[in-house]
Amino acid sequence: MKRYTVADVRNAYEAMPEVSEWLRVGQEQIDHFARATLDADWMHVDPERAKRESPYGGTIAFGFWTMSMLTYFARQTGGRDYPEGALYGINYGFDRLRLLAPVRVGERIRNRMALLDVEDRGGGRFLIRTENTVEIEGGERPAMVAEWLVMLVYPTEERDPGTGSRDAASESEGFAG
C-alpha cells in the first residue's frame, strides 16, 4: 500500500488548474439558499424592492452563499471530489475570510486558488491550507478572499481503503490537533 507524503499531496494540488470556470449567479440559486437557511432578507430575494431601495441596484448574493460555493469551485477545478488517492476530505474551517464586494445577481464569479501549505497530521491525514479569491467578472475588487482548511484522509495500513474506516484504537484520535 502506498504511503502518501506531503510532497505527494502538494504535487496533486500543484497539478490542478488554479482558476475555475466562470459561474453566473442566478436569482433561483439565491432563493434556494434563502429557503435553506431560513433567511428571506429582501436584499437577496426581492428583486423589485432591491431595485428600488438597495444601494446595489438589485439583489445580491448572500456572503455565506459565496463562501459555500468554494466546494463547487474546488470540485470543478480539480475535476473530481478529492485529489487522486484521497479517501475523503473534511471541511476544517477558515483561518481568515473577508467579504470585500457584493456579488450582484446576474454577475459571473470564479475562484482563483493557491496552495499555501500542506501539513502532515499523521495517520494518513493532511491539513491543506489554500488561499481562495472569488473574483467578479469586470470587478475592481474580489468578492471574497479566504484561507480555507481541508483535512484530506488517505489510506493507511490501519484504515480500510474500501470504507475509509479505522480500527477502534486509532479512531479515538479524531481530527483535532
SENUNU-739293 format. One line per 4 residues: their letters; for each residue x, y, z of C-alpha. Coordinates in steps of 0.25 Angstrom, whole numbers, padded with zeros to 4 digits, m for minus. Layout:
BEGIN
a) X/Y/Z  ...
REM end
This chain:
BEGIN
mkry) 0000/0000/0000  0005/0014/m0004  0009/0023/0008  0005/0037/0004
tvad) 0015/0049/0007  0014/0064/0008  0021/0064/m0006  0010/0055/m0012
vrna) m0001/0064/m0007  0006/0076/m0011  0008/0071/m0025  m0006/0067/m0026
yeam) m0011/0081/m0023  0000/0088/m0032  m0005/0079/m0044  m0019/0085/m0043
pevs) m0023/0098/m0050  m0022/0110/m0042  m0034/0117/m0047  m0048/0111/m0048
ewlr) m0058/0114/m0060  m0068/0126/m0058  m0081/0123/m0052  m0093/0132/m0054
vgqe) m0100/0136/m0041  m0115/0133/m0043  m0127/0138/m0034  m0132/0124/m0033
qidh) m0119/0119/m0027  m0120/0131/m0017  m0135/0128/m0014  m0132/0113/m0011
fara) m0121/0117/m0002  m0130/0127/0005  m0140/0116/0007  m0130/0106/0012
tlda) m0124/0116/0022  m0138/0122/0026  m0133/0136/0023  m0142/0143/0014
dwmh) m0135/0157/0014  m0141/0166/0003  m0127/0170/m0002  m0125/0156/m0006
vdpe) m0139/0151/m0010  m0148/0162/m0015  m0143/0168/m0028  m0153/0179/m0029
rakr) m0151/0184/m0015  m0136/0183/m0017  m0136/0190/m0030  m0143/0202/m0023
espy) m0137/0202/m0009  m0124/0195/m0010  m0111/0203/m0012  m0107/0192/m0021
ggti) m0118/0194/m0031  m0123/0180/m0030  m0122/0167/m0022  m0109/0162/m0017
afgf) m0103/0148/m0013  m0102/0145/0002  m0088/0145/0006  m0090/0131/0012
wtms) m0095/0127/m0002  m0082/0132/m0008  m0074/0125/0003  m0081/0112/0001
mlty) m0078/0112/m0014  m0064/0109/m0011  m0067/0094/m0010  m0073/0095/m0024
farq) m0061/0102/m0029  m0051/0092/m0023  m0058/0081/m0030  m0060/0088/m0043
tggr) m0045/0092/m0043  m0040/0079/m0039  m0049/0071/m0048  m0052/0061/m0036
dype) m0057/0061/m0021  m0042/0060/m0016  m0028/0058/m0021  m0025/0044/m0026
galy) m0023/0034/m0015  m0030/0042/m0004  m0042/0034/0002  m0049/0047/0007
giny) m0048/0061/0011  m0054/0069/0023  m0056/0084/0023  m0047/0088/0034
gfdr) m0052/0103/0034  m0045/0116/0031  m0033/0123/0037  m0037/0136/0030
lrll) m0049/0141/0022  m0053/0154/0017  m0065/0158/0008  m0060/0170/0000
apvr) m0070/0173/m0010  m0085/0170/m0012  m0088/0160/m0023  m0100/0164/m0031
vger) m0110/0154/m0037  m0106/0153/m0052  m0091/0155/m0050  m0081/0144/m0052
irnr) m0071/0139/m0042  m0059/0130/m0042  m0049/0125/m0032  m0034/0126/m0032
mall) m0028/0116/m0023  m0014/0116/m0018  m0008/0105/m0009  m0002/0111/0004
dved) 0002/0099/0012  0001/0084/0014  0003/0079/0028  0005/0064/0031
rggg) m0004/0061/0043  m0001/0046/0044  m0009/0034/0041  m0011/0038/0026
rfli) m0017/0051/0030  m0012/0064/0023  m0017/0078/0026  m0018/0086/0014
rten) m0018/0102/0014  m0022/0109/0002  m0024/0124/m0002  m0037/0125/m0010
tvei) m0040/0138/m0017  m0054/0139/m0022  m0054/0149/m0034  m0065/0157/m0040
egge) m0064/0158/m0055  m0060/0172/m0058  m0060/0176/m0044  m0049/0184/m0037
rpam) m0049/0176/m0024  m0051/0162/m0022  m0064/0157/m0015  m0057/0149/m0005
vaew) m0043/0145/0000  m0042/0133/0009  m0031/0124/0015  m0039/0110/0015
lvml) m0034/0098/0022  m0038/0084/0018  m0033/0071/0024  m0031/0060/0014
vypt) m0030/0046/0018  m0022/0036/0011  m0022/0020/0012  m0012/0015/0022
eerd) m0010/0000/0027  m0019/0003/0039  m0030/0010/0030  m0038/0001/0021
pgtg) m0037/0007/0007  m0051/0002/0003  m0058/0008/0014  m0049/0019/0020
srda) m0052/0013/0034  m0041/0011/0044  m0039/0001/0055  m0045/0005/0069
ases) m0032/0008/0076  m0028/0018/0065  m0041/0024/0063  m0041/0031/0077
egfa) m0030/0041/0071  m0041/0048/0063  m0037/0060/0054  m0033/0070/0065
g) m0020/0075/0067
REM end
